[in-house]
């Protein structure tokens, strides 16, 4: 079963996300979906919920599915960096063609 990186109630059965990264000893980038709203809070909240060990594996964050002027996210990206210490790897814009791909699950 796969859960998100901060769903601690699913961590014991997690086969993806942080469990995979921990087993493989690879760095982690948190990705926040801003399309539905709350992406900035989600990234900061996820960082807060991670264990100290998991936070240490983090290298930064990425915001995806953004629609509009990326400059509008400058203050938000700066706040995430200030609150988490993570580096911003940028913003991936929403693309209509991607919405036609099959769902993950």
C-alpha positions as CSV (number, residue, x, y, z in Angstrom):
1,X,0.0,0.0,0.0
2,X,1.3,3.5,-0.9
3,X,0.6,6.5,1.2
4,X,1.9,10.0,1.1
5,X,5.1,10.8,3.0
6,X,3.3,12.3,6.0
7,X,0.4,9.8,6.5
8,X,1.9,8.3,9.6
9,X,-1.2,6.0,10.1
10,X,-0.2,4.2,6.8
11,X,3.6,4.2,7.4
12,X,3.8,0.6,8.6
13,X,2.5,-0.7,5.2
14,X,4.1,2.0,3.0
15,X,5.9,0.5,0.0
16,X,6.6,3.9,-1.7
17,X,7.4,7.4,-0.7
18,X,9.6,7.7,2.5
19,X,9.8,4.0,3.1
20,X,11.3,3.5,-0.3
21,X,13.6,6.5,0.1
22,X,14.8,5.3,3.5
23,X,15.5,1.8,2.3
24,X,17.4,3.0,-0.8
25,X,19.1,5.8,1.2
26,X,18.3,8.4,-1.5
27,X,17.6,12.1,-1.1
28,X,14.0,13.4,-1.1
29,X,12.3,16.3,-2.8
30,X,8.8,17.2,-1.4
31,X,6.3,18.0,-4.2
32,X,3.3,20.1,-3.6
33,X,0.2,20.2,-5.8
34,X,-1.0,23.8,-5.7
35,X,-3.8,23.2,-8.2
36,X,-6.3,22.3,-5.5
37,X,-5.2,25.0,-3.1
38,X,-3.3,24.8,0.1
39,X,0.0,23.7,-1.6
40,X,2.2,25.9,0.5
41,X,0.6,24.8,3.8
42,X,0.8,21.2,2.6
43,X,4.5,21.4,2.0
44,X,5.2,23.1,5.3
45,X,2.8,20.7,7.2
46,X,4.4,17.6,5.5
47,X,7.8,18.8,6.5
48,X,6.6,19.3,10.1
49,X,5.1,15.8,10.3
50,X,8.1,14.0,9.1
51,X,10.5,12.5,11.6
52,X,13.8,14.2,12.2
53,X,15.5,11.4,10.2
54,X,13.1,11.9,7.2
55,X,13.5,15.6,7.3
56,X,17.3,15.2,7.1
57,X,16.8,13.3,3.8
58,X,15.1,16.2,2.3
59,X,16.9,18.4,-0.2
60,X,14.1,20.8,-1.0
61,X,10.7,21.2,-2.6
62,X,8.9,21.6,-5.9
63,X,5.5,23.1,-6.6
64,X,3.6,21.6,-9.5
65,X,0.3,22.2,-11.4
66,X,0.5,25.9,-11.1
67,X,-1.7,28.0,-13.3
68,X,-0.9,31.7,-13.9
69,X,2.0,34.0,-13.2
70,X,4.8,32.2,-11.4
71,X,6.0,35.5,-10.0
72,X,2.9,35.3,-7.7
73,X,4.5,32.4,-5.8
74,X,7.7,34.2,-4.9
75,X,6.6,35.1,-1.4
76,X,5.2,31.6,-0.8
77,X,8.4,29.9,-2.0
78,X,10.4,32.2,0.2
79,X,8.2,31.3,3.2
80,X,8.5,27.6,2.6
81,X,12.3,27.9,2.5
82,X,12.3,30.0,5.7
83,X,10.0,27.6,7.6
84,X,11.5,24.4,6.4
85,X,15.1,25.2,5.4
86,X,14.5,23.5,2.1
87,X,15.6,24.8,-1.2
88,X,13.1,25.6,-3.9
89,X,13.6,23.6,-7.0
90,X,11.0,25.7,-8.9
91,X,7.5,25.6,-10.2
92,X,6.1,23.2,-12.8
93,X,3.2,24.8,-14.7
94,X,-0.1,22.9,-15.3
95,X,-0.4,21.6,-18.8
96,X,-3.7,20.4,-20.3
97,X,-2.0,17.5,-22.2
98,X,-0.8,16.1,-18.9
99,X,-4.4,16.0,-17.6
100,X,-5.2,13.4,-20.3
101,X,-2.7,10.9,-19.0
102,X,-4.1,7.9,-17.0
103,X,-4.4,8.3,-13.3
104,X,-1.7,6.9,-11.1
105,X,-3.8,4.4,-9.2
